[in-house]
Amino acid sequence: MLPVLLDLRFVKIYTFGVFLVLGFFWSCFLLWKNVRLTSHKEEDVFDGLFLSLLGGIFFGRLVYVLLNLSKFGFSVLKFILINGYPGFSIWGGLLGFLLIFYFFTSTKKINFFELTDYFVTPFFVSATFVELGNFFSGSEVGTKTNFPLRTRYFGYDGLRHLTPFYEAIFFALAAFLTYRILLEIRKEKFFKGFLFYAALWYFSLIYFLFDKIKADHLYFLGYSFNWVLSSIILLTISGYFIYYFKSVILNLTKSYGQKISKKIHFRAKRKTTERKGKEPSSD
């Protein structure tokens, strides 16, 4: 792992910082391209983006500090000096971003769910770069494993999972799929806001699945905060999708059941016919 990408003596360029900047640049570029497909004003969208990013950073840091209050106390300096006292809650940052963005769209009288659909693909692009930065800098460490894909992290014993690299692959896949779904939403094949719920469900699923193979956790009442919150969101949105698409699910189940029934009936009828053909004639 390479925490410092380039050491120029008078300044250090950190690996994670480079990937963070790349993720921010490409996600903003993609968001700009997406917004151009709509009637929304670009300045309004990017004003909301930057304001929400500040809110996300604040809430992400706040949640981490509150869950580690014994280490931070009520020191404002420790809260601000993130380099000296590192720590950030990804869920706190994401929910803080959405909260500020919701209030922003409300004041601008913009449909929150409609606009967030255009943010989803850029979000997964940035998430991909962030996880790659975590991997190459060694900021996020996996648990010990005998799995063929493994590596050694500085300061940790044994060979360990490439957890952030796994997540980066799934987030990159999500970026591709969500863009395709966005085009379908524009054709009105899905309701506005569908991509927002689907992305939140997918993100929760990834964090739910990979949390167990991460070495470091943010704890709440003795449990992994990310795992608990991911589980709650995952179950909630799953229930919402089941309720919303219950008619589709019932129709598919009914249609599939009819096909199975016809196949069974056809096979039974065929066997009966074959038996009759084999019976000796009375002549």
BELTASUL-V624331 format. One record per pair of residues at least 12 apart in sequence whose C-alpha atoms are under 6 Angstrom apart, sorted by the first residue. I is the first residue (numbers start at 1). J is the second residue. D is the distance in whole Angstrom. If there is no record, write none. Layout:
I & J & D
I & J & D
//
This chain:
1 & 136 & 5
1 & 137 & 5
1 & 138 & 5
2 & 136 & 6
2 & 137 & 5
3 & 15 & 6
3 & 137 & 4
15 & 137 & 6
16 & 133 & 4
16 & 137 & 6
19 & 129 & 6
19 & 133 & 5
20 & 130 & 6
23 & 126 & 4
23 & 129 & 5
27 & 122 & 4
27 & 125 & 6
27 & 126 & 6
30 & 122 & 6
31 & 122 & 6
52 & 97 & 5
52 & 100 & 5
52 & 101 & 5
53 & 97 & 6
55 & 96 & 6
55 & 97 & 6
56 & 93 & 4
56 & 94 & 6
56 & 96 & 4
56 & 97 & 4
57 & 93 & 6
59 & 92 & 5
59 & 93 & 5
59 & 96 & 5
60 & 88 & 5
60 & 89 & 5
60 & 92 & 4
60 & 93 & 4
61 & 88 & 5
63 & 92 & 6
64 & 88 & 5
64 & 89 & 5
113 & 193 & 4
114 & 192 & 5
114 & 193 & 5
117 & 193 & 6
117 & 195 & 5
117 & 196 & 5
121 & 175 & 5
121 & 178 & 6
121 & 179 & 6
124 & 171 & 5
124 & 175 & 5
125 & 175 & 6
128 & 168 & 5
128 & 171 & 5
128 & 172 & 6
131 & 164 & 5
131 & 168 & 5
132 & 165 & 6
135 & 164 & 5
135 & 165 & 6
141 & 215 & 6
142 & 160 & 5
142 & 161 & 5
142 & 162 & 6
142 & 163 & 5
142 & 213 & 6
142 & 214 & 4
142 & 215 & 5
143 & 160 & 5
143 & 161 & 6
143 & 213 & 5
143 & 214 & 5
143 & 215 & 5
144 & 159 & 6
144 & 160 & 4
145 & 160 & 5
150 & 162 & 6
201 & 234 & 5
204 & 230 & 5
204 & 234 & 6
208 & 227 & 5
208 & 230 & 6
//
